Amino acid sequence: MYENDGSSEAWQDDANCLGVDPDLFFPERGASTREAKEVCRGCVVREDCLEFALRNGEKFGIWGGLSERERRRIRRQRAQAVRGETGA
């Protein structure tokens, strides 16, 4: 993951999406996410972006190259893993 200079969101300065129209990452319901995901592909801070969205419960848009549905699946998997570790 990105080593920042102490600023918690310094990774954003190196994101591929910097300067791209934000509307691209918040498509209308049913619209394609392909273009947004293409911007994310190969981004050096993609993991940081995804973790930011997961930590902050972002409900909309493409973050770290993933849609809300894809992020929800990760949150569910992580929650199951934690429950499995604690035996709950």
VMD Tcl script that builds the backbone (N, CA, C; Angstrom):
set m [mol new atoms 264]
animate dup $m
set s [atomselect $m all]
$s set {name element resname resid chain x y z} {
  {N N MET 1 A 0.835 -1.182 0.000}
  {CA C MET 1 A 0.000 0.000 0.000}
  {C C MET 1 A 0.874 1.238 0.000}
  {N N TYR 2 A 0.281 2.315 -0.320}
  {CA C TYR 2 A 0.946 3.599 -0.486}
  {C C TYR 2 A 1.520 4.106 0.829}
  {N N GLU 3 A 2.754 4.521 0.800}
  {CA C GLU 3 A 3.375 5.135 1.979}
  {C C GLU 3 A 3.124 6.626 1.883}
  {N N ASN 4 A 2.352 7.171 2.804}
  {CA C ASN 4 A 2.073 8.596 2.711}
  {C C ASN 4 A 2.956 9.392 3.654}
  {N N ASP 5 A 2.833 10.692 3.570}
  {CA C ASP 5 A 3.686 11.592 4.336}
  {C C ASP 5 A 3.078 11.991 5.675}
  {N N GLY 6 A 2.125 11.212 6.162}
  {CA C GLY 6 A 1.479 11.541 7.417}
  {C C GLY 6 A 0.068 12.067 7.221}
  {N N SER 7 A -0.216 12.601 6.055}
  {CA C SER 7 A -1.571 13.053 5.763}
  {C C SER 7 A -2.400 11.822 5.450}
  {N N SER 8 A -3.503 11.648 6.147}
  {CA C SER 8 A -4.256 10.402 6.045}
  {C C SER 8 A -4.778 10.119 4.640}
  {N N GLU 9 A -4.956 11.130 3.836}
  {CA C GLU 9 A -5.477 10.903 2.486}
  {C C GLU 9 A -4.484 11.355 1.412}
  {N N ALA 10 A -3.196 11.348 1.713}
  {CA C ALA 10 A -2.175 11.783 0.762}
  {C C ALA 10 A -2.179 10.940 -0.512}
  {N N TRP 11 A -2.643 9.705 -0.411}
  {CA C TRP 11 A -2.683 8.817 -1.573}
  {C C TRP 11 A -3.513 9.412 -2.703}
  {N N GLN 12 A -4.489 10.228 -2.379}
  {CA C GLN 12 A -5.378 10.794 -3.398}
  {C C GLN 12 A -4.622 11.644 -4.414}
  {N N ASP 13 A -3.502 12.229 -4.002}
  {CA C ASP 13 A -2.721 13.067 -4.914}
  {C C ASP 13 A -2.117 12.282 -6.063}
  {N N ASP 14 A -1.974 10.967 -5.914}
  {CA C ASP 14 A -1.373 10.129 -6.953}
  {C C ASP 14 A -2.388 9.250 -7.676}
  {N N ALA 15 A -3.659 9.492 -7.450}
  {CA C ALA 15 A -4.708 8.657 -8.045}
  {C C ALA 15 A -4.870 8.949 -9.538}
  {N N ASN 16 A -5.127 7.900 -10.307}
  {CA C ASN 16 A -5.386 8.052 -11.741}
  {C C ASN 16 A -6.584 8.945 -12.018}
  {N N CYS 17 A -7.523 8.975 -11.083}
  {CA C CYS 17 A -8.766 9.713 -11.303}
  {C C CYS 17 A -8.649 11.208 -11.013}
  {N N LEU 18 A -7.503 11.635 -10.517}
  {CA C LEU 18 A -7.309 13.043 -10.215}
  {C C LEU 18 A -7.540 13.866 -11.480}
  {N N GLY 19 A -8.485 14.766 -11.437}
  {CA C GLY 19 A -8.792 15.602 -12.593}
  {C C GLY 19 A -9.834 15.031 -13.537}
  {N N VAL 20 A -10.264 13.786 -13.282}
  {CA C VAL 20 A -11.303 13.159 -14.113}
  {C C VAL 20 A -12.671 13.573 -13.566}
  {N N ASP 21 A -13.624 13.755 -14.439}
  {CA C ASP 21 A -14.980 14.137 -14.024}
  {C C ASP 21 A -15.512 13.128 -13.015}
  {N N PRO 22 A -15.832 13.564 -11.797}
  {CA C PRO 22 A -16.322 12.645 -10.759}
  {C C PRO 22 A -17.600 11.907 -11.153}
  {N N ASP 23 A -18.393 12.494 -12.025}
  {CA C ASP 23 A -19.628 11.832 -12.460}
  {C C ASP 23 A -19.355 10.475 -13.095}
  {N N LEU 24 A -18.160 10.304 -13.665}
  {CA C LEU 24 A -17.799 9.029 -14.279}
  {C C LEU 24 A -17.830 7.906 -13.241}
  {N N PHE 25 A -17.500 8.226 -11.994}
  {CA C PHE 25 A -17.403 7.229 -10.938}
  {C C PHE 25 A -18.705 7.033 -10.171}
  {N N PHE 26 A -19.713 7.793 -10.550}
  {CA C PHE 26 A -21.034 7.686 -9.923}
  {C C PHE 26 A -22.090 7.586 -11.021}
  {N N PRO 27 A -22.040 6.482 -11.788}
  {CA C PRO 27 A -22.964 6.328 -12.925}
  {C C PRO 27 A -24.411 6.154 -12.452}
  {N N GLU 28 A -25.321 6.527 -13.321}
  {CA C GLU 28 A -26.753 6.313 -13.038}
  {C C GLU 28 A -27.002 4.824 -12.871}
  {N N ARG 29 A -28.036 4.499 -12.131}
  {CA C ARG 29 A -28.404 3.102 -11.902}
  {C C ARG 29 A -28.576 2.378 -13.245}
  {N N GLY 30 A -27.900 1.252 -13.373}
  {CA C GLY 30 A -27.973 0.455 -14.588}
  {C C GLY 30 A -26.980 0.860 -15.664}
  {N N ALA 31 A -26.303 1.997 -15.482}
  {CA C ALA 31 A -25.321 2.452 -16.475}
  {C C ALA 31 A -24.019 1.664 -16.304}
  {N N SER 32 A -23.223 1.654 -17.333}
  {CA C SER 32 A -21.965 0.920 -17.320}
  {C C SER 32 A -20.946 1.543 -16.363}
  {N N THR 33 A -20.193 0.695 -15.699}
  {CA C THR 33 A -19.104 1.134 -14.822}
  {C C THR 33 A -17.754 0.884 -15.482}
  {N N ARG 34 A -17.785 0.393 -16.704}
  {CA C ARG 34 A -16.567 -0.019 -17.399}
  {C C ARG 34 A -15.529 1.105 -17.509}
  {N N GLU 35 A -15.961 2.308 -17.908}
  {CA C GLU 35 A -15.007 3.405 -18.080}
  {C C GLU 35 A -14.353 3.789 -16.760}
  {N N ALA 36 A -15.137 3.858 -15.697}
  {CA C ALA 36 A -14.587 4.203 -14.381}
  {C C ALA 36 A -13.590 3.150 -13.936}
  {N N LYS 37 A -13.945 1.900 -14.103}
  {CA C LYS 37 A -13.059 0.813 -13.691}
  {C C LYS 37 A -11.776 0.808 -14.516}
  {N N GLU 38 A -11.871 1.240 -15.760}
  {CA C GLU 38 A -10.698 1.325 -16.620}
  {C C GLU 38 A -9.719 2.386 -16.090}
  {N N VAL 39 A -10.245 3.487 -15.600}
  {CA C VAL 39 A -9.391 4.523 -14.999}
  {C C VAL 39 A -8.661 3.947 -13.790}
  {N N CYS 40 A -9.356 3.127 -13.027}
  {CA C CYS 40 A -8.776 2.542 -11.809}
  {C C CYS 40 A -7.729 1.472 -12.108}
  {N N ARG 41 A -7.886 0.800 -13.242}
  {CA C ARG 41 A -6.975 -0.297 -13.578}
  {C C ARG 41 A -5.543 0.233 -13.640}
  {N N GLY 42 A -4.661 -0.368 -12.898}
  {CA C GLY 42 A -3.256 0.024 -12.915}
  {C C GLY 42 A -2.936 1.235 -12.051}
  {N N CYS 43 A -3.906 1.766 -11.349}
  {CA C CYS 43 A -3.671 2.919 -10.477}
  {C C CYS 43 A -2.798 2.490 -9.300}
  {N N VAL 44 A -1.783 3.278 -8.995}
  {CA C VAL 44 A -0.840 2.902 -7.940}
  {C C VAL 44 A -1.456 2.989 -6.542}
  {N N VAL 45 A -2.560 3.700 -6.407}
  {CA C VAL 45 A -3.193 3.838 -5.088}
  {C C VAL 45 A -4.561 3.158 -5.033}
  {N N ARG 46 A -4.773 2.236 -5.934}
  {CA C ARG 46 A -6.069 1.552 -6.010}
  {C C ARG 46 A -6.443 0.875 -4.682}
  {N N GLU 47 A -5.498 0.177 -4.062}
  {CA C GLU 47 A -5.775 -0.508 -2.794}
  {C C GLU 47 A -6.131 0.491 -1.694}
  {N N ASP 48 A -5.416 1.612 -1.668}
  {CA C ASP 48 A -5.686 2.635 -0.659}
  {C C ASP 48 A -7.089 3.207 -0.847}
  {N N CYS 49 A -7.465 3.428 -2.082}
  {CA C CYS 49 A -8.789 3.948 -2.405}
  {C C CYS 49 A -9.869 2.965 -1.958}
  {N N LEU 50 A -9.659 1.702 -2.260}
  {CA C LEU 50 A -10.611 0.675 -1.871}
  {C C LEU 50 A -10.727 0.597 -0.350}
  {N N GLU 51 A -9.605 0.600 0.341}
  {CA C GLU 51 A -9.639 0.530 1.804}
  {C C GLU 51 A -10.330 1.755 2.395}
  {N N PHE 52 A -10.108 2.917 1.792}
  {CA C PHE 52 A -10.790 4.135 2.249}
  {C C PHE 52 A -12.298 3.948 2.157}
  {N N ALA 53 A -12.759 3.442 1.014}
  {CA C ALA 53 A -14.197 3.238 0.810}
  {C C ALA 53 A -14.753 2.205 1.780}
  {N N LEU 54 A -14.019 1.136 2.022}
  {CA C LEU 54 A -14.473 0.099 2.947}
  {C C LEU 54 A -14.527 0.623 4.374}
  {N N ARG 55 A -13.499 1.349 4.773}
  {CA C ARG 55 A -13.438 1.925 6.126}
  {C C ARG 55 A -14.551 2.932 6.371}
  {N N ASN 56 A -14.885 3.697 5.338}
  {CA C ASN 56 A -15.847 4.779 5.488}
  {C C ASN 56 A -17.259 4.411 5.050}
  {N N GLY 57 A -17.456 3.149 4.682}
  {CA C GLY 57 A -18.785 2.682 4.311}
  {C C GLY 57 A -19.379 3.392 3.102}
  {N N GLU 58 A -18.534 3.703 2.131}
  {CA C GLU 58 A -19.036 4.360 0.916}
  {C C GLU 58 A -20.095 3.485 0.255}
  {N N LYS 59 A -21.263 4.033 0.075}
  {CA C LYS 59 A -22.389 3.269 -0.468}
  {C C LYS 59 A -22.555 3.425 -1.975}
  {N N PHE 60 A -21.956 4.442 -2.536}
  {CA C PHE 60 A -22.171 4.725 -3.950}
  {C C PHE 60 A -20.853 4.903 -4.677}
  {N N GLY 61 A -20.882 4.648 -5.955}
  {CA C GLY 61 A -19.740 4.933 -6.807}
  {C C GLY 61 A -18.734 3.805 -6.905}
  {N N ILE 62 A -17.752 4.069 -7.746}
  {CA C ILE 62 A -16.649 3.141 -7.978}
  {C C ILE 62 A -15.481 3.646 -7.149}
  {N N TRP 63 A -14.980 2.803 -6.284}
  {CA C TRP 63 A -13.843 3.112 -5.418}
  {C C TRP 63 A -12.864 1.952 -5.516}
  {N N GLY 64 A -11.609 2.249 -5.798}
  {CA C GLY 64 A -10.621 1.185 -5.904}
  {C C GLY 64 A -10.947 0.193 -6.999}
  {N N GLY 65 A -11.689 0.644 -7.975}
  {CA C GLY 65 A -12.046 -0.212 -9.102}
  {C C GLY 65 A -13.221 -1.138 -8.849}
  {N N LEU 66 A -13.893 -0.976 -7.708}
  {CA C LEU 66 A -15.007 -1.868 -7.379}
  {C C LEU 66 A -16.298 -1.088 -7.162}
  {N N SER 67 A -17.398 -1.715 -7.526}
  {CA C SER 67 A -18.723 -1.142 -7.306}
  {C C SER 67 A -19.161 -1.386 -5.868}
  {N N GLU 68 A -20.256 -0.771 -5.471}
  {CA C GLU 68 A -20.784 -0.993 -4.115}
  {C C GLU 68 A -21.094 -2.470 -3.898}
  {N N ARG 69 A -21.667 -3.128 -4.869}
  {CA C ARG 69 A -21.976 -4.563 -4.728}
  {C C ARG 69 A -20.705 -5.362 -4.466}
  {N N GLU 70 A -19.651 -5.056 -5.213}
  {CA C GLU 70 A -18.379 -5.772 -5.037}
  {C C GLU 70 A -17.757 -5.459 -3.678}
  {N N ARG 71 A -17.863 -4.213 -3.228}
  {CA C ARG 71 A -17.341 -3.851 -1.905}
  {C C ARG 71 A -18.153 -4.504 -0.795}
  {N N ARG 72 A -19.458 -4.594 -0.981}
  {CA C ARG 72 A -20.324 -5.242 0.009}
  {C C ARG 72 A -19.897 -6.701 0.202}
  {N N ARG 73 A -19.550 -7.358 -0.889}
  {CA C ARG 73 A -19.093 -8.751 -0.822}
  {C C ARG 73 A -17.811 -8.846 0.006}
  {N N ILE 74 A -16.876 -7.915 -0.178}
  {CA C ILE 74 A -15.635 -7.912 0.599}
  {C C ILE 74 A -15.934 -7.690 2.076}
  {N N ARG 75 A -16.815 -6.727 2.383}
  {CA C ARG 75 A -17.163 -6.475 3.790}
  {C C ARG 75 A -17.777 -7.717 4.422}
  {N N ARG 76 A -18.620 -8.394 3.679}
  {CA C ARG 76 A -19.260 -9.613 4.182}
  {C C ARG 76 A -18.207 -10.700 4.438}
  {N N GLN 77 A -17.287 -10.875 3.503}
  {CA C GLN 77 A -16.229 -11.882 3.657}
  {C C GLN 77 A -15.349 -11.573 4.861}
  {N N ARG 78 A -15.012 -10.300 5.032}
  {CA C ARG 78 A -14.176 -9.906 6.171}
  {C C ARG 78 A -14.913 -10.144 7.487}
  {N N ALA 79 A -16.196 -9.825 7.515}
  {CA C ALA 79 A -16.987 -10.027 8.735}
  {C C ALA 79 A -17.056 -11.519 9.073}
  {N N GLN 80 A -17.229 -12.363 8.058}
  {CA C GLN 80 A -17.268 -13.809 8.285}
  {C C GLN 80 A -15.931 -14.314 8.796}
  {N N ALA 81 A -14.844 -13.774 8.262}
  {CA C ALA 81 A -13.516 -14.186 8.702}
  {C C ALA 81 A -13.290 -13.810 10.148}
  {N N VAL 82 A -13.729 -12.621 10.539}
  {CA C VAL 82 A -13.575 -12.172 11.926}
  {C C VAL 82 A -14.412 -13.054 12.848}
  {N N ARG 83 A -15.632 -13.342 12.439}
  {CA C ARG 83 A -16.491 -14.228 13.254}
  {C C ARG 83 A -15.871 -15.603 13.391}
  {N N GLY 84 A -15.253 -16.076 12.328}
  {CA C GLY 84 A -14.601 -17.381 12.372}
  {C C GLY 84 A -13.408 -17.400 13.304}
  {N N GLU 85 A -12.669 -16.295 13.358}
  {CA C GLU 85 A -11.502 -16.204 14.231}
  {C C GLU 85 A -11.903 -16.147 15.698}
  {N N THR 86 A -13.023 -15.494 15.975}
  {CA C THR 86 A -13.447 -15.319 17.369}
  {C C THR 86 A -14.340 -16.458 17.832}
  {N N GLY 87 A -14.760 -17.288 16.895}
  {CA C GLY 87 A -15.628 -18.402 17.230}
  {C C GLY 87 A -17.058 -17.991 17.533}
  {N N ALA 88 A -17.402 -16.766 17.140}
  {CA C ALA 88 A -18.770 -16.272 17.399}
  {C C ALA 88 A -19.749 -16.782 16.405}
}
mol reanalyze $m
mol bondsrecalc $m
mol representation Tube
mol addrep $m
